[in-house]
Amino acid sequence: MTLGGHFDKSGPAGPFGAGADPLWVEEYGYGLGPPTGILILKYGSGGALEIPESRSDFVHQLYWTPDGMLSVRHANRTEFIGTTEALWVRRGVTHEVFASRKQIIYRICLREVPLSLRSLRVAAVSADQQSRNLIEQIARPGQDEAEALAARMTIMAGLGATHRDFVGRDPIGTPSSSRTTGFAQTIARTLLHDPADPTRLEEWAARLHTSTKTLQRDFVREFGMSYSQWRNRIRLDAAVVLLETKSVTEVAHRVGYSSVPAFVTAFAREYGHTPGRYALGATDSA
């Protein structure tokens, strides 16, 4: 059975204003009922998007976005997930998922645990290109159920272990002809997991045995912007999420700015207003 629907809801509260952007959700279900089924919720918004605190005792959940960064809060921790990763959450685990910009989020509900993820409760996991393509494909109207269920098996098989500490293992020292990802994606994974990482482009080049020119070219090809522009955007996206629970000063240092004024200036340039008006307690004068 395929479910299709487009539901408009009021926009989520957040730094861009409660109700400022309509939130829409589409539902696509295949083989629902047996453990071998799959349900995909496709969320979209014109601005910041929040999937609020959620706990399901019946299904496991996988979140993925093709458009940027996701953050997840669970057990008083905030973590960030990139586009080549997915967030795996076992059933019964309370969590919140956020996106700070206009983007699509896919929420995949499963009753079976993928073989490679059996030891994990909440984690950023790898999702190969084929799996990501299939998620987008079956979250569209008019899909054949048998084909969608076959795609489900491929998606589950394409999920792998966490990408934490990815840099320093597979890509480095590997001949460029046998790499499966570009230099920019390799660096992006590390920066997403630690936005404050201070590594300069020339240091990355030395670590990856390549040139700064090659790295810059890879960033423009992969993300449409330079390394410094991409790093700044990731830091500010992370800041939007962290500001809901931390002060401006804490967030500035958490995302890698050496001073609060530098952070406030960059934030205002990106979003058109300073961060102080909605930081924790709004006590920082910035």
Secondary structure as GFF3:
##gff-version 3
##sequence-region A 1 286
A	DSSP	beta_strand	7	9	.	.	.	ID=ss1
A	DSSP	beta_strand	23	30	.	.	.	ID=ss2
A	DSSP	beta_strand	38	45	.	.	.	ID=ss3
A	DSSP	beta_strand	49	54	.	.	.	ID=ss4
A	DSSP	beta_strand	60	64	.	.	.	ID=ss5
A	DSSP	beta_strand	70	74	.	.	.	ID=ss6
A	DSSP	beta_strand	77	81	.	.	.	ID=ss7
A	DSSP	beta_strand	85	89	.	.	.	ID=ss8
A	DSSP	beta_strand	95	99	.	.	.	ID=ss9
A	DSSP	beta_strand	104	110	.	.	.	ID=ss10
A	DSSP	three_ten_helix	115	117	.	.	.	ID=ss11
A	DSSP	beta_strand	122	127	.	.	.	ID=ss12
A	DSSP	alpha_helix	129	138	.	.	.	ID=ss13
A	DSSP	alpha_helix	145	157	.	.	.	ID=ss14
A	DSSP	beta_strand	159	160	.	.	.	ID=ss15
A	DSSP	three_ten_helix	176	178	.	.	.	ID=ss16
A	DSSP	alpha_helix	183	193	.	.	.	ID=ss17
A	DSSP	alpha_helix	201	207	.	.	.	ID=ss18
A	DSSP	alpha_helix	212	223	.	.	.	ID=ss19
A	DSSP	alpha_helix	227	242	.	.	.	ID=ss20
A	DSSP	alpha_helix	248	254	.	.	.	ID=ss21
A	DSSP	alpha_helix	260	271	.	.	.	ID=ss22
A	DSSP	three_ten_helix	275	278	.	.	.	ID=ss23
A	DSSP	three_ten_helix	280	282	.	.	.	ID=ss24
###
